[in-house]
Amino acid sequence: MIHKTVSLDTNKPHLQLEVFLQETQDESRRSAILVIPGGGYAICCADREGGPIAEAFVEHGFNAFVLHYSTTSNSDEKFPGQLIEASMAMQHIRQNAREYHIEPERVFVCGFSAGGHLAASLGTMWHLPEVTDKVPDGINKPTGMVLVYPVISGAYHQSSFQSLLRKDAPTEEELATCSIEKHVDGRSVPAFVMHTFNDELADVRNSLTLASAYKEANLSMEMHIYPDAPHGIALGNAITSCGNPKWENPAIARWVADAARWSREL
């Protein structure tokens, strides 16, 4: 496997893209996936929700990229700054499709927890004027989005929105600007969602709220809700469990294979 790191903005040393490529000697092209770790917009949990996830998707036929984005620990950036950063990553991937041996029409995004919120923002708000002022219109639109125990609504996980908006007490109007369900429309991309019913940090109602909005808009979604596992289960196997048996579950560990199959069916 080829692994390297590229800078997306010389003015933001923390804004980087880790590249994970299957070594190849021919001109075949793979699908690509941009992986966005969680961390509540306070940190970027790339150790468990970055590289291991990218490597798992490489095994399923993708070339993968991990976004290291602005959080309260490394920047004063606020919404929609992180959405612009994710859009820059999508632009970089597509503009370098030949070098990365990927099909530019098949570039997906996968996000975890608050990273799931950023991935969902990319899938539903890629067209915001503040974003298209910075990147060409449409180059940042993912082919589909994979959301893993995502933060979706300001109604169910305010701490992430406080970090994202840089406000201790955001108003309902401010929360609505970045609550995903408020932005679902015909321009939103197909979604694959995985959550656990008893997630103690990102309430499962985040995903159910998104599903309701997708149903109202008559959009495509596949969703898997498992009964019992704590927040942050990641791959659901020994690679990301860090010795915690609650983070290992063979049924849940199928989600990467399920997401890869879902992507092929689009």
C-alpha positions, -999 to +999 in steps of 0.1 A: +000+000+000+012+035-008+008+060+021+016+097+020+004+130+034-004+161+014-011+197+025-044+213+014-035+248+025-001+262+034-017+287+057-032+259+078-005+234+087-031+211+104-052+209+072-039+177+056-050+148+036-036+113+042-035+092+011-039+054+011-035+038-024-034+002-035-002-003-054-011-010-091+009-015-123-019-010-147-044+018-157-073+004-138-092+030-117-109+024-083-136+042-065-124+067-039-136+075-004-128+105+018-127+095+054-136+121+081-128+111+117-149+122+146-140+141+178-169+165+185-152+192+164-128+195+194-102+170+182-097+147+152-098+110+162-077+098+133-060+070+152-092+049+153-115+065+128-089+075+102-061+053+090-077+019+100-109+029+082-090+039+051-071+007+050-103-013+054-118+004+024-087-002+004-092-039+010-127-035-004-116-020-037-113+018-029-084+042-028-089+062+004-081+096+019-083+108+055-091+144+062-073+162+091-095+193+095-100+223+118-111+217+153-111+238+185-078+222+194-059+235+163-078+265+149-104+292+154-123+281+123-161+279+125-189+267+103-189+267+073-151+267+074-149+229+079-173+223+051-151+244+028-121+223+040-139+190+031-148+206-003-111+214-009-103+178-001-128+165-027-115+190-052-079+178-047-090+141-050-108+147-083-082+170-098-056+143-091-077+114-102-052+101-127-023+101-102-045+084-076-059+058-100-095+067-092-126+072-111-136+109-105-173+102-109-171+077-080-158+097-050-176+089-018-174+104+017-174+085+050-177+102+084-179+092+121-198+111+148-190+148+143-171+137+113-203+122+102-219+156+105-192+170+083-196+142+058-234+148+058-228+185+054-208+178+023-236+155+010-264+180+016-248+215+016-221+211-011-239+238-031-240+266-005-228+299-020-201+303+008-187+270-004-190+274-042-172+308-038-141+287-028-143+256-050-158+251-085-196+243-083-201+205-081-165+193-079-171+188-041-203+169-044-198+133-033-212+104-052-227+091-019-221+094+018-214+067+045-224+080+079-213+060+110-231+070+143-234+105+129-242+138+146-270+152+125-293+176+145-287+204+170-316+189+189-296+158+199-259+167+203-254+203+212-217+200+223-205+194+187-225+223+174-211+246+202-176+237+190-186+241+153-202+274+158-178+286+185-208+296+208-217+282+242-254+289+236-262+289+199-297+300+190-322+278+173-316+298+141-279+292+143-284+255+150-306+253+120-279+266+097-258+235+103-285+208+113-284+184+084-321+176+083-329+213+076-309+211+043-321+178+028-335+183-007-333+170-042-296+179-044-287+157-015-267+125-023-276+089-015-268+078+020-257+047+039-261+050+077-249+028+106-258+035+142-264+016+174-297+020+192-282+026+227-254+050+216-249+071+247-232+101+230-247+105+196-283+096+201-297+073+175-324+099+169-298+118+149-299+090+122-337+086+125-341+123+120-320+121+088-340+091+076-372+110+081-359+139+060-347+115+033-381+098+032-399+132+029-376+141+000-380+107-016-342+101-016-322+069-014-309+056+019-298+023+034-297+022+072-284-004+097-293+001+134-277-024+158-291-029+193-261-027+216-227-011+213-212+021+227-203+052+208-171+050+189-171+013+178-153+022+146-146-010+126-161-031+154-131-055+154-098-060+172-081-034+149-099-005+165-111-020+198-080-010+218-086-040+239-122-029+249-145-059+243-175-036+240-159-022+208-158-056+191-190-070+175-189-094+145-223-083+133-215-046+134-180-053+119-198-061+086-206-025+080-176-017+058-184-047+035-221-036+035-211+000+026-188-012-002-216-034-016-240-004-013-216+018-032-213-007-061-250-008-064-254+029-070 
